[in-house]
Amino acid sequence: MNVSERTFKIAVSAVLASLIAQWIRLQNPLAAGIIAVLSVLDTKKESLSTAVSRVLSTLIAFVIATVIFYFLGFTLLAFGLYLTIYVPVAYRFKLESGIAPCSVLVTHFMIAESFAWQWQINGLLLMAIGASMAILFNLWTPSREVKMNKKISELEEYMRIILRLFSEQLNGVDRRSKLRETIKLANQLVEKIRSLAFHEYDNQLFNRSDYYIRYSQMRIRQLDLLKSMSHNVSVLNLQTDQNQRLAELFLHASEQFHEKNTGIELLDKIGKLYNYYRKSPLPETREEFESRAVMYQLLHDVEQLIRFKRDFFKD
């Protein structure tokens, strides 16, 4: 939630909550507005769960305050004892979000020097109105799906670039610096996508889908693998036919790389390249042997890269 969106929700929900409380002639109507301010949170799920917990917290706070004020009167000592008992209870039942607003409502008993049922109902209504207004305005939360899809397109372009850079590096062009920079940017972008995905998930009250969360996790795994592969690509200096075939595979993978691709065609090409390597003459020098070992590792890694996506697509 950006600043302007949050400001609008807080201001309007607080004013409306106060006006409603005033209209039904509740005492201290501004308290409903303050509760609305405290209840406008980042997501629908968070606002709803917090509102429910605050209503429960209010009931507990009022029971504790009533008993203490009955025996000790409306004194500062009594209020301190109320906090000493209420705060641990609130934390014990995970209702700590209600400590501040509930305690404000309890001070109304002290000001009125009464905990009569009229004041109890007054406090409960103030809490209910404030929390309800916050929930109502938080239901209006624009979907981040369009923004996520735009960032997903940007991320996939970065990943296509990385694969093309692998191909160019294998063809003898030094792309190490560009690879480091592109992988860094891709990692930063996928973290933003994951953050948006969790935010969007918490804003879905019904028919919740974790598609974007799983997508971001899949891309994170792939980027971790690409980072490891970039080191191996950088140490392959021999210009061999095997290198050229692997470079062509990376280039083809970059062209096929997008969100909806199942990876079946690429896995088939990888299988054919494995067969080609097996039938190739054995390396004759230590350098050729080490180069061949690195190529096998890269081929295994690119296969794993595609399988990450294949598994995601199957799910």
C-alpha positions, 0 to 999 in steps of 0.5 A: 500500500503506497502512502497516498492510498494509505492516507486516503483510507486512514483519513476517510475511514476515521472521519466516517467512523467518528461521524457514525459514532456521533450520529448514534450519540455515542460518548467520545465518538472520536475514539472510533476514528482513532480505532479506525486509524489503528486498524487500517493495515497493509492487507485485507487479511491483516485488517480482518484478523486484527479487527476480530482480535481487537473486538475479542480483546475489548471484551477481555479488557472490559471484564478485567477493568470492571473487576479491578475498578469495582474493588479499587475504584477509579484510581491510577493504581487500579489502572496500573493493575489493570495493565499488569493483568491485561497485557500478559493475557493479551499476549498469551492469546495473541491479542496484543494488537488490541492493547492500545485501543482497548486501554484507551476505551478503559480510560473512559470508564475512569473519566466517567467514574462508571463501568455501567452497562451503558459505558460497556456497550458504548465502548464495544460500539466504538471498537466495532464501528472503528474496526468495521470502517477500517475493514470496509476501506481495506476491501478496496485494495487494487490488485497487484497482478498487473504490476506483477505481470509487468515485472515477470516480463522484465525478469524473463527478459533478464533470464533470456539475456543471461542465457544469450550471454552464456552462448556468447561466452562459449563462443569466445566473447568475454561477457563475465562483467555483463553476466554478473550485472544481469544476474544481480538485477534479476535477483533484485527483481525476483525479490520484488516479485516475491514480496508483491506475490505475498502481498497479493496473496494476503489480499485474497479473502476467497478463492486464494491462489498461491500461483505467483508465490510458487512462480517467484520461488521457482525463478529464485531456484533457477537464478541460483542455478544460473549464478553457479552456471555463470562461473562454469561458463566463464572457465570454458576457454577451448573452442571445440565443436562440443562448446559450439553445440552447447552454445547453440543450446543456450541460444535456443533456450533463451528463445524458448524462455517464457512463463508458459513454456513447458520445456518439453522441446528443450528437454528433448534437445538436451537428451540429444546433446547428451547422446552426441557427447557420449559418442564424441571421441574421448578427450586427449589432453588434461585441458580437454578432459577438464573442459568436457567435465565442465560441459557435462556439468553445464548440460546437467545444470541446464537440464535441471533449470528446465526441470524446475520450470517443468515441475512448476508447470505440472503443479 
